[in-house]
Amino acid sequence: MKVDNFRLQLGKKEYTPIVIGGMGVNISTTELALAAEKLGGIGHISDAEVCYVCDQILSTSYTTRKRKKYSYNANNPDKSDLYFDLGEVAEAQKMYVEHTVSQKSGSGAIFMNCMEKLTMRDSSETLRTRLSAAMDAGIDGLTLAAGLNLRTLDLIKDHPRFHDVKIGIIISSLRALKIFLKRAFKLQRMPDYIVVEGPLAGGHLGFGPEDWKSYDLYTIVTEVLDFLKNENLNIPVIPAGGIFTGGDAVRFLLAGASAVQVATRFTITKESGLPYEVKQHYLNTEKDDIVVNTVSPTGYPMRMLKSSPVLNYSIKPNCEGLGYLLDNKGKCGYIESYYKALELKEKGQRMKITDQTCLCTGMAKYDCWTCGDTTYRLKETTNQMPDGSWQLPSAEDVFQDYQFSENNHIQKPSAQEKVNS
């Protein structure tokens, strides 16, 4: 048995049952998403820090303008004055989505991973703006992620594409699913798919800092499938987190899942947005190099490499230019930690902040090396070059290995000369 024996049915369309997860900030690039779409699967882009991403790939200047507008506030711990221009947020979102979907050439789809925890100083309105603009620009699907917001569907219920666009949610427990479905049922808009993200995923986890160790993806997926069957709900379930081989994927598909979502193996592909040197760090990772910590101001635990530069940050908060994690009162955990450390700092000593980090800056600069639990296995998937570096596979290499491999076999890419990408 192999993944290609199965198909994902979403509405009237059929897809290869492989979904590339939405990794921000711009790790899941346009090129990576298009690689999945071309092969009949589903690729995600992420709207994490979308204004900044547009600046980097489309030469806009949203971040610079925002920084100049609020430059007077740069040394003030009170960030309550800082707001995003919603017109610019909508414009950036539309540009990014149109830039991506206009290049579609296959039978697959492009979805957007929408991080609900990016509160952006006005959680409801910025979320409404991002979702609406993505639909206006022709996105095929919206995956609601990184924080369960029960009001999300209400925010877009009047949009003309509310029943047309595919809407999915990422959950890590049956309890979270039940809570979401109650509201969805009242709006008569059930999700088109459910991504069940387990404890081995990368980045933010939907578990407590320690209790993630007590959970197992297969068990959670089985609970969700049983619940949906008992409720006569025909909603595709897509497991995510720790699915490293085609054989791993087949196990879930045979159990009743409709597709799998995968990400870790795509972080080191040529199309991934991570810099070449960071991809080499990932490939050289050992199991002990991977940690789950609580430095994210969102309050969620995160899995990352313990060598991530972001863990040594003592930089001034960059909220005037970025500020994507500011809550509705203009607060962020890192701001509090920074100014407390600044107050306690003795002359001549280096300021050290250990409990929080500036995630906005760290993600934007690729200094936050989030990773899945299986990252230490990446070296099994490619070839080591004579100089000790590792060959970077293409997204097509990885996608087709998932699609056609059998019995947990991993097909390495054809050996070639080292090419920096």
Secondary structure, 3 states (H helix, E strand, C coil): CCHHHCCEEECCEEECCEEECCCCCCCCCHHHHHHHHHCCCEEEEECCCHHHHHHHHHCCCHHHHHHHHCHHHCCCCCCCCCCCCHHHHHHHHHHHHHHHHCCCCCCCEEEEEEECCCCCCCHHHHHHHHHHHHHHCCCCEEEEECCCCCCHHHHHCCCCCCCCCEEEEEECCHHHHHHHHHHHHHCCCCCCEEEEECCCCCEECCCCCCHHHHCCHHHHHHHHHHHHHHCCCCCCEEEECCCCCHHHHHHHHHCCCCCEEECHHHCCCCCCCCCHHHHHHHHCCCHHHEEEECCCCCCCCEEEECCCHHHHCCCCCCCCCCCCCCCCCCCCHHHHHHHHHHHHCCCCCCCCCCCCCCHHHHHHCCCCCECCCCHHHHHHHCCECCCCCECCCCHHHHHHHHHHCCCCCCCCCCCCCCCCC
